[in-house]
Amino acid sequence: MRRLGILFTLLFAIVCAVLTWPGFFHVERTFPIAQVIAFRGPITAGMGALLVLFLLFALARPLRRVMLPLALVAVLAVVAGTVTLTSRGTGTDALPEKTDDSIRVMTWNTAGDATDAETIAQTAVAMSADIVSLPETTIETGVAVAVAMRELGQPMWAFHTEYGTDGWAADSTTLLISPDLGDYSVTVSSQNGSSNTSTVPSVVAMPTDGDGPTIVAAHAVAPRQDAMSDWDHDLQWLADQCASGDVIMAGDFNATLDHMAGLGTDGGDLGDCSDAASATGTGAVGTWPTSLPALAGAPVDHVMTTSAWTATGSLVLTSLDGSGSDHRPLIVQLERTG
């Protein structure tokens, strides 16, 4: 029994270590571990449930030598998971007051026609968004959103990139930018797909006068078993977009911060970009799927910036879970650094 207990404890410790610190073992983008670690909240809760179960079994004297070491490992896993979740942030109630120099960025994977343009526009205006990244949104819907926002007193320019011509919303990403930020145009390489994410498109917009941030509306492919290499390519491509000094990137990365281990440079989470939500208290709040409670979901939607920007607040909207999309909107407030 003692040897069996040691074996079970060792195996359980290995599983807990891999799920808690996947980046240490370099398995964070390996199937099926990548799919499991996306849900750190449920993993931590599951470890807590196992802890209770082990302690209950430990009440039986013959099982005590086996169960108590397992309970100790579970305690360590629960503590480590809880510390990670709380350090990234379990949610905020509001954004700080917007100043004349603030920029607000909203990202929302709208799941195509599942979310109507009026709802998107009303949400963006209510959040005073200056940049709106809309993965899985056609340019037709994007224009409708921009028109609706204009009628609500907040005009926007609409840009997009699409793969294919079949009208499938996942093949299109739309980016809205306030005219107050200046004139922008989409780079040719992202428009024609010669330099872009692999399966679903991202939008790279640059200021035409050279003054202002490069803005990227990101959409990485989901890490399905048959798309792991494409997913890995997409995350690396997005990291490469953060190599310049002034970048704001927002969208559906289909990845949590755990998946980005090893892709950051100079202290960044992805390339030179840092995650705004985790810096401002909402990094552990799940943006997908809306069918799960926010703290049980996966935080796969992000706003990331280079050091030219400082995040001062963030908010994940849970009040729109019934609007049609399986993603929640994320809004971040940014200030120029220095």
C-alpha positions as CSV (number, residue, x, y, z in Angstrom):
1,M,0.0,0.0,0.0
2,R,2.8,2.4,0.8
3,R,4.5,1.9,-2.5
4,L,1.2,2.3,-4.3
5,G,0.6,5.5,-2.4
6,I,4.0,6.9,-3.4
7,L,3.2,6.1,-7.0
8,F,-0.2,7.7,-7.0
9,T,1.2,10.8,-5.2
10,L,4.0,11.1,-7.7
11,L,1.7,10.8,-10.7
12,F,-0.8,13.2,-9.2
13,A,2.0,15.7,-8.5
14,I,3.2,15.5,-12.1
15,V,-0.4,16.2,-13.4
16,C,-0.8,19.1,-11.0
17,A,2.5,20.6,-11.9
18,V,1.9,20.4,-15.6
19,L,-1.6,22.0,-15.3
20,T,-0.4,24.7,-12.9
21,W,2.9,25.6,-14.6
22,P,2.6,24.4,-18.2
23,G,5.2,26.9,-19.5
24,F,7.9,25.4,-17.2
25,F,7.5,22.1,-19.0
26,H,7.0,23.7,-22.5
27,V,3.7,21.9,-23.1
28,E,1.4,25.0,-23.1
29,R,0.8,24.7,-26.8
30,T,0.7,20.9,-27.0
31,F,-2.6,18.9,-27.6
32,P,-4.5,18.2,-25.4
33,I,-2.9,20.1,-22.6
34,A,-3.5,23.4,-24.4
35,Q,-7.2,22.8,-24.4
36,V,-7.3,21.9,-20.7
37,I,-5.2,24.7,-19.3
38,A,-7.4,27.3,-21.0
39,F,-9.8,26.9,-18.1
40,R,-7.6,27.6,-15.1
41,G,-10.6,28.5,-12.9
42,P,-12.3,25.1,-13.2
43,I,-9.0,23.4,-12.8
44,T,-8.4,25.1,-9.5
45,A,-11.9,24.4,-8.4
46,G,-11.5,20.8,-9.4
47,M,-8.3,20.5,-7.4
48,G,-10.3,21.9,-4.4
49,A,-12.9,19.2,-4.9
50,L,-10.3,16.5,-5.0
51,L,-8.7,17.9,-1.8
52,V,-12.1,17.5,0.0
53,L,-12.4,14.0,-1.4
54,F,-8.9,13.0,-0.3
55,L,-9.5,14.3,3.2
56,L,-12.8,12.4,3.5
57,F,-11.1,9.2,2.4
58,A,-8.3,9.9,4.9
59,L,-10.8,9.5,7.7
60,A,-10.5,5.7,7.0
61,R,-7.3,4.6,8.7
62,P,-6.2,2.1,6.1
63,L,-6.3,4.8,3.4
64,R,-4.7,7.6,5.4
65,R,-1.1,7.0,4.3
66,V,-2.2,7.2,0.7
67,M,-4.8,10.1,0.9
68,L,-2.9,12.6,3.1
69,P,0.1,13.0,0.6
70,L,-2.4,13.3,-2.2
71,A,-4.3,16.0,-0.2
72,L,-1.0,17.9,0.4
73,V,-0.4,18.0,-3.4
74,A,-3.9,19.1,-3.9
75,V,-3.5,21.9,-1.4
76,L,-0.4,23.2,-3.2
77,A,-2.2,23.1,-6.6
78,V,-5.2,25.0,-5.2
79,V,-2.9,27.6,-3.6
80,A,-0.9,28.0,-6.8
81,G,-4.0,28.2,-9.0
82,T,-5.7,30.7,-6.7
83,V,-2.6,32.9,-6.5
84,T,-2.4,33.0,-10.3
85,L,-6.1,33.8,-10.8
86,T,-6.1,36.6,-8.2
87,S,-2.8,38.1,-9.5
88,R,-4.3,38.3,-13.0
89,G,-7.6,39.8,-11.6
90,T,-11.0,38.4,-11.0
91,G,-13.0,41.4,-12.3
92,T,-13.7,45.0,-11.9
93,D,-17.0,46.9,-11.8
94,A,-16.3,50.0,-13.9
95,L,-13.7,51.8,-15.9
96,P,-11.9,54.9,-14.6
97,E,-13.3,58.2,-15.8
98,K,-12.2,58.9,-19.4
99,T,-9.9,61.9,-19.8
100,D,-9.2,63.9,-23.0
101,D,-6.1,61.9,-23.5
102,S,-7.6,58.5,-22.9
103,I,-8.2,55.9,-25.5
104,R,-10.7,53.1,-25.0
105,V,-10.4,49.9,-26.9
106,M,-13.2,47.3,-27.2
107,T,-12.9,43.8,-28.7
108,W,-15.8,41.5,-29.2
109,N,-16.0,38.4,-31.3
110,T,-19.6,38.8,-32.5
111,A,-20.0,35.3,-34.0
112,G,-21.2,36.8,-37.2
113,D,-24.9,37.5,-37.6
114,A,-25.5,36.2,-34.0
115,T,-25.0,39.7,-32.7
116,D,-26.9,42.5,-34.4
117,A,-25.2,45.7,-35.5
118,E,-27.4,47.9,-33.3
119,T,-26.3,46.0,-30.2
120,I,-22.6,46.3,-31.1
121,A,-23.0,50.0,-31.8
122,Q,-24.9,50.8,-28.6
123,T,-22.3,48.9,-26.6
124,A,-19.4,50.7,-28.2
125,V,-20.9,54.1,-27.8
126,A,-21.9,53.3,-24.2
127,M,-18.2,52.4,-23.5
128,S,-17.0,55.4,-25.4
129,A,-14.8,53.1,-27.5
130,D,-12.2,54.8,-29.9
131,I,-11.1,51.5,-31.3
132,V,-13.4,48.5,-31.9
133,S,-12.0,45.1,-32.9
134,L,-14.7,42.8,-34.3
135,P,-13.4,39.3,-35.3
136,E,-16.0,37.2,-37.2
137,T,-17.7,40.4,-38.4
138,T,-18.2,41.1,-42.1
139,I,-17.6,44.6,-43.5
140,E,-21.3,44.9,-44.2
141,T,-22.0,44.5,-40.5
142,G,-19.1,46.7,-39.7
143,V,-20.4,49.5,-41.8
144,A,-23.8,49.2,-40.3
145,V,-22.2,49.5,-36.8
146,A,-20.2,52.5,-37.9
147,V,-23.4,54.2,-39.3
148,A,-25.3,53.4,-36.1
149,M,-22.5,54.8,-34.0
150,R,-22.4,58.0,-36.2
151,E,-26.2,58.4,-35.6
152,L,-25.5,58.1,-31.9
153,G,-22.9,60.9,-32.1
154,Q,-19.7,58.8,-32.4
155,P,-18.5,58.4,-36.0
156,M,-16.0,55.7,-36.9
157,W,-14.0,54.6,-39.9
158,A,-14.5,50.9,-40.9
159,F,-11.7,48.7,-42.1
160,H,-11.6,44.9,-42.7
161,T,-9.8,41.9,-44.0
162,E,-11.4,38.8,-45.4
163,Y,-10.5,35.4,-46.7
164,G,-12.7,34.0,-49.4
165,T,-15.9,35.4,-50.9
166,D,-18.5,33.0,-49.5
167,G,-19.7,35.5,-46.9
168,W,-18.8,33.3,-43.9
169,A,-18.4,35.7,-41.1
170,A,-15.4,33.8,-39.5
171,D,-13.5,34.6,-42.7
172,S,-13.8,38.3,-42.0
173,T,-12.5,40.7,-39.3
174,T,-13.6,44.3,-39.0
175,L,-11.8,47.1,-37.3
176,L,-13.4,50.5,-36.4
177,I,-11.3,53.5,-35.6
178,S,-12.4,56.9,-34.5
179,P,-11.5,59.8,-36.9
180,D,-10.1,61.6,-33.8
181,L,-7.1,59.2,-34.0
182,G,-6.2,60.3,-37.5
183,D,-6.3,58.7,-40.9
184,Y,-5.5,55.0,-41.2
185,S,-5.2,52.4,-43.9
186,V,-4.9,48.6,-43.9
187,T,-1.5,47.3,-44.8
188,V,-1.3,45.5,-48.2
189,S,0.3,42.4,-46.7
190,S,-2.5,41.8,-44.3
191,Q,-5.1,42.7,-46.9
192,N,-3.8,40.2,-49.5
193,G,-2.9,37.6,-46.9
194,S,0.8,37.5,-47.7
195,S,1.5,38.3,-44.0
196,N,-1.4,37.4,-41.8
197,T,-2.8,34.9,-39.4
198,S,-3.2,31.5,-41.1
199,T,-6.9,30.5,-41.3
200,V,-9.0,33.4,-40.1
201,P,-7.8,37.0,-40.9
202,S,-6.4,39.8,-38.8
203,V,-6.4,43.5,-39.7
204,V,-3.2,45.6,-39.5
205,A,-3.9,49.3,-39.8
206,M,-1.3,52.0,-39.8
207,P,-1.6,55.8,-39.7
208,T,-1.1,57.3,-43.1
209,D,0.7,60.3,-41.7
210,G,3.0,58.1,-39.6
211,D,1.7,59.6,-36.3
212,G,-0.1,57.2,-34.1
213,P,-0.1,53.6,-33.0
214,T,-0.2,50.6,-35.4
215,I,-3.6,49.0,-34.6
216,V,-4.1,45.3,-35.0
217,A,-7.5,43.6,-34.9
218,A,-6.4,40.0,-34.1
219,H,-8.0,36.7,-34.8
220,A,-6.0,33.5,-34.3
221,V,-7.4,30.2,-35.3
222,A,-8.8,28.0,-32.6
223,P,-6.5,25.2,-31.3
224,R,-8.4,22.3,-32.7
225,Q,-6.4,19.1,-32.9
226,D,-6.0,19.4,-36.7
227,A,-5.0,23.1,-36.4
228,M,-2.4,23.1,-33.7
229,S,0.5,24.1,-36.1
230,D,-1.6,26.9,-37.6
231,W,-2.5,28.1,-34.1
232,D,1.1,28.2,-33.1
233,H,1.9,30.1,-36.3
234,D,-0.8,32.6,-35.5
235,L,0.4,33.3,-32.0
236,Q,4.0,33.8,-33.3
237,W,2.7,36.1,-36.1
238,L,0.8,38.2,-33.6
239,A,3.9,38.3,-31.4
240,D,5.9,39.6,-34.4
241,Q,3.4,42.5,-34.8
242,C,4.4,43.7,-31.4
243,A,8.0,44.3,-32.4
244,S,7.6,48.0,-33.1
245,G,7.4,50.6,-30.5
246,D,3.8,51.8,-30.7
247,V,1.2,49.0,-31.1
248,I,-2.3,48.4,-29.9
249,M,-3.6,44.9,-30.6
250,A,-7.0,43.7,-29.7
251,G,-9.1,40.7,-30.6
252,D,-9.7,37.0,-30.2
253,F,-6.4,35.3,-29.7
254,N,-7.9,31.9,-28.9
255,A,-5.2,31.7,-26.2
256,T,-4.8,32.6,-22.6
257,L,-1.7,34.1,-21.0
258,D,-0.6,30.5,-20.2
259,H,-0.5,29.6,-23.9
260,M,1.8,32.6,-24.6
261,A,4.6,31.4,-22.4
262,G,7.9,31.8,-24.2
263,L,6.5,34.2,-26.8
264,G,7.2,37.4,-24.9
265,T,10.3,39.6,-25.3
266,D,11.7,42.3,-23.0
267,G,9.2,41.6,-20.3
268,G,6.1,41.4,-22.7
269,D,3.5,38.7,-22.7
270,L,3.4,38.4,-26.5
271,G,6.3,40.0,-28.3
272,D,6.8,43.4,-26.8
273,C,3.1,43.7,-25.9
274,S,1.7,43.3,-22.5
275,D,-1.8,42.2,-21.6
276,A,-3.9,45.1,-20.4
277,A,-6.6,43.1,-18.6
278,S,-4.2,41.3,-16.3
279,A,-2.5,44.6,-15.5
280,T,-5.8,46.1,-14.4
281,G,-7.7,43.4,-12.6
282,T,-9.7,41.4,-15.2
283,G,-7.1,39.0,-16.6
284,A,-8.7,35.9,-15.1
285,V,-12.3,36.7,-16.2
286,G,-13.4,34.4,-19.0
287,T,-14.5,35.9,-22.2
288,W,-15.5,32.6,-23.8
289,P,-17.9,30.9,-23.7
290,T,-20.8,32.8,-22.4
291,S,-22.5,29.6,-21.5
292,L,-20.1,29.3,-18.5
293,P,-19.9,31.7,-15.6
294,A,-17.2,34.4,-16.2
295,L,-14.7,32.9,-13.7
296,A,-15.2,29.5,-15.2
297,G,-14.5,30.5,-18.7
298,A,-11.3,31.0,-20.7
299,P,-9.9,34.6,-21.1
300,V,-9.0,34.2,-24.7
301,D,-9.9,37.8,-25.9
302,H,-7.2,40.4,-25.2
303,V,-6.2,44.0,-25.6
304,M,-2.4,44.1,-25.7
305,T,0.0,47.1,-26.1
306,T,3.6,48.0,-26.2
307,S,5.2,50.1,-23.5
308,A,4.1,53.3,-25.4
309,W,0.7,52.8,-23.6
310,T,-0.3,52.2,-20.0
311,A,-3.5,50.4,-19.2
312,T,-5.5,52.2,-16.5
313,G,-8.7,50.1,-16.4
314,S,-10.5,47.2,-18.0
315,L,-14.0,45.6,-17.9
316,V,-15.5,42.4,-19.2
317,L,-19.2,42.8,-19.9
318,T,-21.3,39.9,-18.7
319,S,-24.6,41.7,-19.2
320,L,-24.6,40.8,-22.9
321,D,-24.3,37.1,-22.5
322,G,-27.7,36.6,-24.1
323,S,-27.0,38.9,-27.1
324,G,-26.1,36.0,-29.4
325,S,-22.3,35.8,-29.4
326,D,-20.5,33.1,-27.4
327,H,-17.8,35.7,-26.5
328,R,-18.0,38.6,-24.0
329,P,-16.9,42.1,-24.9
330,L,-13.6,43.3,-23.3
331,I,-13.1,47.1,-22.9
332,V,-9.7,48.6,-21.9
333,Q,-8.8,52.2,-21.1
334,L,-5.3,53.3,-22.2
335,E,-3.1,56.3,-21.5
336,R,0.0,57.4,-23.3
337,T,3.0,56.3,-21.2
338,G,4.9,59.2,-19.7
